[in-house]
Amino acid sequence: MEQTNIAVGLDIGTTKIVAMVGRENEYGKMEILGIGKSKSLGVHRGVVNNITQTIQSIQQAITDAETSSGIKIEDVVVGIAGQHIRSLQHSDYITRSDSDEVIDEEDIDSLCDQVHKLVMLPGEEIIHVLPQDFKVDGQAEIKEPIGMYGGRLEANFHVVVGQVASIKNIGRCVKSAGLELSGITLEPLASANAVLSQEEKEAGVALIDIGGGTTDLAIFKDGIIRHTAVIPFGGNVITEDIKEGCSIIEKQAELLKIKFGSAWPGENKDNEIVSIPGLRGRDPKEITLKNLSKIIHARVVEIVEQVYLEIKNYGHEEQKKKLIAGIVLTGGGAQLQHLKQLVEYITGMDTRIGYPNEHLAGDSDSETTSPLYATAVGLVMNSLESKARANNVSKFDQTPVGMQKDGEPPVSDEQPPIEVPPTGGKQRTGIFDKWAEKFKEFLDNAE
């Protein structure tokens, strides 16, 4: 089996670490070859706070994934989130030396490089620079300026910023676990890739990924990412509240939440009671499900209101920025009963639960299509896409005539193949690949 068409995504979360091995099958869908999961120790709200424990958890997840897939894992794509991530809007421009030449990829690269030079707060670094729309000589709302003429090229950017130390710690954990870091992606972007359709991104949609330690938000409109945010609450604070409110241990609180938890207190009758075994010879505890759902409801409302505030900050209430496709919930926290109804009630927006099955092969295990694995599936997809792009560039010279991808005209002998520039709707991975390269160098030098 060729190693080039296989990718591994590593989702370092607060409650679990998932290593997923996947490849693209002949139908262009993603086939999961193996999955490894371990309890995440040493990560708090998406930020590594114990290197040794995190390395051990990564190694365990990788070993499990190697066992289930039968493939030796050497390099991984890692997702980053965490409470240190923030985003901002920025506009910048370049003046081109020759306005008689058409605008090409290089011009856009130099414009993005200029944004990378923005002065950040001490200890922060730019992670992603995502162009929103362009202006050429004052002509606004251009999605793709490549091929146009103009002297002044402007763009609005969505800039994602994170703490250098936190990113370096993740890189160090991956390297110390004996793995090569082939790329880094913002987790909300990876989850969005796995669970959203292109139609939803065009219409306008907010993806809410409820993890253990953080809740990630990514807003798309007109096919372009418009806003990202990381809210430092997740499923763990709900478990913590149950533990405190019912005076039980964390393990029992987590089980209660998963088995009997509901975000809507009205659903439970007063006489529904669950009995929890007492600690070492003590009497069992009786907890009413109504009380349990009241505790959960209070915390979930807080999380949803925080997210809704971010959606309003983006400008959802303006007619032009309205998110027609509403909200998509994913992540482990999305499995909470009646959460969909509560989110619809608070926000007044259409809501659905996002399962990462749109891009998976039909025979995928039902476990892997759970919202729990949305980020891991998205990471593998991102990695496969960038590997395919790298292979396409290197294979351009050897591609026999008539052997192009389906739907593309064969390339004649006389004409060199033309690489179609990416559309404004897609993330410009070229720029990001460069950043990943720089980051890898930066990690190697830090040794």
C-alpha positions in Angstrom: 0.0 0.0 0.0 1.4 3.4 -1.0 2.2 5.6 1.9 1.6 8.8 -0.1 -2.2 8.4 -0.2 -2.5 7.8 3.5 -2.8 10.5 6.1 -2.9 10.6 9.9 -4.8 13.3 11.9 -4.0 13.8 15.5 -6.7 15.6 17.6 -5.2 16.7 20.9 -8.2 17.5 23.0 -8.9 18.2 26.6 -10.7 14.9 27.3 -9.3 12.6 24.6 -6.5 12.3 22.1 -7.5 10.7 18.8 -5.2 9.4 16.1 -7.0 8.6 12.9 -5.5 6.9 9.8 -7.3 7.4 6.5 -6.9 7.3 2.8 -8.9 8.4 -0.3 -10.7 5.5 -2.0 -11.4 5.3 -5.8 -14.7 7.2 -5.4 -13.0 10.2 -3.8 -14.4 9.4 -0.4 -12.3 9.0 2.7 -11.8 5.5 4.1 -10.8 5.1 7.7 -8.1 2.5 8.1 -7.6 2.7 11.8 -8.3 4.8 14.9 -6.6 5.1 18.2 -8.0 6.8 21.3 -6.6 7.6 24.7 -7.6 9.6 27.7 -6.0 13.0 27.4 -3.9 13.8 30.5 -1.9 17.0 30.7 -4.2 19.2 28.5 -6.4 21.8 30.1 -8.9 23.8 27.9 -7.0 22.9 24.8 -3.6 24.0 26.2 -0.8 21.6 27.1 0.0 21.9 30.8 1.9 18.7 31.4 4.3 17.7 28.6 5.2 14.2 29.9 1.6 13.1 30.4 0.6 14.5 27.0 3.4 12.6 25.2 2.3 9.4 26.9 -1.3 9.9 25.8 -0.2 10.7 22.2 2.0 7.6 22.1 -0.9 5.4 23.4 -3.3 6.8 20.8 -0.7 6.3 18.0 0.0 2.7 19.1 -3.7 1.9 19.1 -4.1 3.4 15.6 -1.1 1.5 14.3 -2.5 -1.8 15.7 -5.9 -1.3 14.2 -4.7 -0.1 10.8 -1.5 -2.2 10.4 0.4 0.9 9.3 3.5 2.4 10.8 2.7 6.0 11.6 5.5 8.5 11.0 4.0 11.9 10.4 0.8 13.5 11.6 -1.3 16.6 11.0 -2.3 18.2 14.3 -5.3 20.4 15.2 -4.9 23.3 17.5 -7.5 25.1 19.5 -7.4 26.3 23.1 -8.4 29.4 25.0 -5.3 31.3 23.7 -6.7 31.5 20.1 -8.3 34.7 19.0 -9.1 36.3 15.7 -9.2 39.8 14.2 -10.2 41.5 10.9 -7.5 43.4 9.1 -7.2 45.3 5.7 -4.0 45.7 3.8 -2.8 46.7 0.3 0.2 46.5 -1.9 1.1 48.8 -4.8 2.3 46.8 -7.8 5.3 47.9 -9.7 3.8 47.2 -13.1 0.1 47.6 -13.5 0.3 46.3 -17.2 1.1 42.8 -15.9 -1.8 40.7 -14.7 -2.2 39.9 -11.0 -0.8 36.5 -10.2 -0.3 34.2 -7.2 2.9 36.0 -6.2 1.1 39.3 -5.7 -1.4 37.6 -3.4 1.5 35.9 -1.5 3.3 39.1 -1.0 0.1 40.8 0.3 -0.4 37.9 2.7 3.3 38.0 3.7 2.7 41.7 4.6 -0.1 40.7 6.9 2.2 38.2 8.6 4.4 41.1 9.6 1.7 42.6 11.7 2.8 43.5 15.2 1.1 41.2 17.7 1.0 41.3 21.4 4.1 39.8 23.1 4.2 36.0 22.9 1.6 35.8 20.1 2.0 34.6 16.6 -0.2 34.6 13.5 -1.5 31.1 12.7 -3.8 31.6 9.6 -4.2 34.6 7.3 -7.4 34.0 5.4 -8.3 36.4 2.5 -12.0 37.4 2.5 -12.4 39.6 -0.5 -10.2 41.8 -2.7 -10.2 45.3 -4.2 -8.3 46.1 -7.4 -7.8 49.8 -8.0 -10.9 50.6 -5.8 -13.2 48.0 -7.5 -14.6 46.2 -4.5 -16.0 42.7 -3.8 -13.7 40.7 -6.0 -13.4 37.1 -4.9 -10.6 36.1 -7.2 -8.2 38.8 -8.5 -5.8 36.5 -10.3 -5.7 37.4 -14.0 -7.0 41.0 -13.6 -5.0 44.1 -14.3 -4.4 46.8 -11.6 -1.9 48.8 -9.8 -3.2 48.7 -6.2 -4.3 45.3 -4.7 -6.2 45.5 -1.4 -7.8 42.7 0.7 -9.7 42.2 3.8 -8.3 39.4 5.9 -9.5 37.2 8.7 -6.4 36.7 10.9 -6.2 33.9 13.5 -3.7 34.5 16.3 -2.4 32.1 19.0 0.2 32.0 21.8 3.7 30.9 20.5 4.5 29.0 23.7 1.3 26.9 23.5 1.9 26.1 19.8 5.5 25.2 20.5 4.4 22.9 23.4 2.1 21.0 21.1 4.9 20.7 18.5 7.4 19.5 21.2 4.9 16.8 22.4 4.5 15.5 18.9 8.2 15.4 18.2 9.0 13.8 21.6 6.4 11.1 20.8 8.7 10.2 17.9 6.5 11.7 15.1 7.0 14.1 12.3 4.7 17.2 12.2 3.5 17.5 8.7 1.0 20.3 9.3 -1.0 22.3 11.8 -4.7 23.3 11.3 -7.1 25.3 13.4 -9.6 22.8 14.8 -12.8 24.7 13.9 -11.6 24.7 10.3 -10.9 21.0 10.3 -14.4 20.2 11.9 -16.0 22.5 9.3 -14.4 20.6 6.5 -15.8 17.3 7.9 -19.4 18.2 8.6 -20.4 21.2 6.5 -21.6 21.0 2.9 -20.5 23.6 0.3 -24.2 24.8 0.1 -24.2 25.6 3.8 -21.0 27.5 3.6 -22.4 29.6 0.7 -25.7 30.3 2.4 -24.1 31.2 5.7 -23.6 28.8 8.6 -22.2 28.8 12.2 -20.4 25.6 13.2 -20.3 25.1 17.0 -17.9 22.3 18.0 -18.5 21.5 21.7 -15.4 19.8 23.1 -14.4 18.8 26.6 -12.4 21.9 27.4 -13.4 24.5 24.8 -16.2 25.3 22.4 -15.0 26.3 19.0 -17.0 28.5 16.6 -16.4 28.9 12.8 -18.7 31.1 10.7 -18.9 30.8 6.9 -20.8 33.0 4.4 -20.5 33.0 0.6 -18.2 30.0 0.9 -15.6 32.0 2.9 -14.7 31.7 6.5 -15.7 35.0 8.2 -15.2 34.6 11.9 -13.6 32.1 14.3 -13.6 32.1 18.1 -12.7 29.7 20.9 -14.8 29.9 24.1 -13.0 28.5 27.1 -16.0 26.3 28.3 -17.0 22.8 27.2 -18.5 19.6 28.4 -16.1 19.3 31.3 -17.6 22.3 33.1 -21.0 20.6 32.9 -19.5 17.4 34.4 -17.9 19.6 37.1 -21.3 21.2 37.9 -22.9 17.8 38.3 -20.1 16.6 40.5 -20.5 19.7 42.8 -24.3 19.8 42.7 -24.9 16.1 43.4 -21.8 15.6 45.6 -20.5 12.6 43.6 -17.1 11.7 42.0 -16.2 12.9 38.5 -16.4 9.5 36.9 -20.0 9.1 38.1 -20.9 12.6 37.0 -19.6 12.0 33.5 -21.6 8.7 33.3 -24.7 10.4 34.6 -24.4 13.2 32.0 -23.9 10.8 29.1 -26.6 8.3 30.1 -29.3 10.4 31.6 -28.4 14.0 30.9 -30.7 16.3 29.1 -30.4 20.0 28.3 -34.2 20.5 28.7 -35.5 20.2 32.3 -39.2 20.0 31.3 -38.6 16.6 29.7 -38.2 14.7 33.0 -40.9 13.8 35.4 -40.4 14.5 39.2 -40.5 10.8 40.1 -37.7 9.7 37.7 -34.8 8.9 40.0 -31.4 7.3 39.4 -29.5 5.6 42.2 -25.7 5.9 42.4 -23.6 3.4 44.4 -22.0 5.0 47.5 -18.2 5.1 48.0 -16.8 2.1 49.8 -19.6 0.9 52.1 -21.6 4.1 52.1 -25.3 4.2 51.3 -26.2 4.8 47.6 -27.2 8.3 46.5 -30.6 9.0 44.9 -30.6 11.8 42.3 -33.8 13.0 40.5 -33.3 13.4 36.7 -35.2 16.7 36.9 -32.5 18.1 39.2 -29.8 16.7 37.0 -31.2 18.3 33.8 -31.6 21.6 35.7 -27.9 21.6 36.5 -27.0 20.8 32.9 -29.5 23.3 31.5 -28.0 26.2 33.5 -24.5 25.6 32.2 -25.5 24.8 28.6 -27.5 28.0 28.4 -24.4 29.9 29.5 -22.2 28.3 26.8 -24.8 28.8 24.0 -25.3 32.4 25.0 -21.6 33.1 24.8 -21.5 31.5 21.3 -24.6 33.5 20.2 -22.9 36.7 21.4 -20.0 35.8 19.0 -22.4 35.2 16.2 -24.0 38.6 16.8 -20.6 40.2 16.9 -19.9 38.8 13.5 -23.1 40.7 12.4 -25.7 37.9 11.8 -28.5 40.4 12.5 -27.5 42.5 9.4 -29.5 41.4 6.4 -26.4 41.0 4.2 -24.6 38.8 6.7 -27.6 36.6 7.7 -26.7 33.0 8.3 -29.4 31.3 6.3 -28.3 27.7 7.0 -28.4 28.4 10.8 -26.2 26.5 13.2 -24.5 23.1 13.0 -23.5 21.4 16.3 -20.7 18.9 16.4 -18.1 17.5 18.9 -18.7 15.2 21.8 -20.9 17.8 23.6 -23.3 17.8 20.7 -24.5 14.3 21.8 -26.3 15.8 24.8 -30.1 15.1 24.6 -32.4 17.9 23.6 -29.4 20.3 22.9 -30.6 21.0 19.4 -34.0 22.2 20.7 -32.4 24.4 23.4 -30.1 26.0 20.8 -33.0 26.7 18.5 -35.0 28.2 21.4 -32.2 30.5 22.5 -31.0 31.7 19.1 -34.1 31.4 17.0 -31.8 29.8 14.3 -32.3 26.5 12.4 -30.0 23.9 14.0 -28.9 20.4 13.1 -26.3 18.0 14.6 -23.3 17.6 12.3 -22.0 14.1 11.6 -18.7 13.7 9.8 -20.2 11.2 7.3 -20.6 13.3 4.2 -17.0 12.6 3.0 -16.6 9.1 4.5 -16.9 5.9 2.5 -20.3 4.2 2.8 -19.0 1.2 4.8 -17.6 3.3 7.6 -18.1 2.1 11.1 -21.0 3.9 12.9 -18.7 4.8 15.7 -16.4 6.9 13.5 -19.3 8.8 12.1 -20.1 10.2 15.5 -19.8 14.0 16.1 -17.0 13.0 18.6 -14.7 12.4 15.7 -15.5 15.4 13.5 -12.2 17.2 14.1 -10.1 14.0 13.5 -11.9 13.3 10.2 -11.4 16.9 9.1 -7.7 16.8 9.9 -7.2 13.6 7.8 -9.2 15.2 5.0 -7.0 18.4 5.1 -3.9 16.3 5.0 -5.1 14.1 2.1 -6.0 17.3 0.2 -2.5 18.8 0.6 -0.8 15.6 -0.2 -2.9 15.2 -3.4 -2.0 18.8 -4.4 1.7 18.2 -3.8 1.5 15.0 -5.9 -0.4 16.7 -8.7 2.3 19.4 -8.9 5.1 16.8 -9.1 3.1 14.5 -11.5 2.2 17.2 -13.9 5.1 16.3 -16.2 4.4 12.6 -16.2 0.6 12.7 -16.6 -0.1 10.8 -19.9 -2.5 12.5 -22.4 -6.1 11.7 -21.7 -5.4 10.6 -18.1 -6.6 13.7 -16.4 -9.0 13.6 -13.5 -12.7 13.0 -14.3 -14.4 16.0 -15.8 -11.2 17.7 -16.8 -10.3 17.9 -20.5 -7.1 16.0 -21.5 -4.0 18.1 -21.8 -2.7 18.2 -25.4 1.0 17.7 -26.1 1.7 21.3 -27.3 0.2 23.2 -24.3 1.6 23.0 -20.8 -1.1 22.2 -18.3 -2.6 25.3 -16.7 -3.0 25.1 -12.9 -6.4 26.6 -12.0 -5.9 29.1 -9.1 -7.9 28.3 -6.0 -11.2 30.2 -5.7 -11.8 32.8 -3.0 -14.0 30.3 -1.2 -11.2 28.0 -0.4 -8.5 28.6 2.1 -5.2 29.5 0.4 -3.3 26.5 1.5 -0.1 27.6 -0.3 0.4 30.4 2.2 -0.4 28.1 5.1 1.9 25.4 3.9 4.7 28.0 3.9 3.8 28.9 7.5 3.9 25.3 8.5 7.3 25.0 6.9 8.6 28.0 8.8 7.0 26.6 12.0 8.8 23.3 11.5 12.1 25.1 11.0 11.4 27.1 14.1 10.8 23.9 16.1 13.9 22.3 14.8 16.0 25.3 15.8 14.4 25.4 19.3 15.9 22.0 20.1 
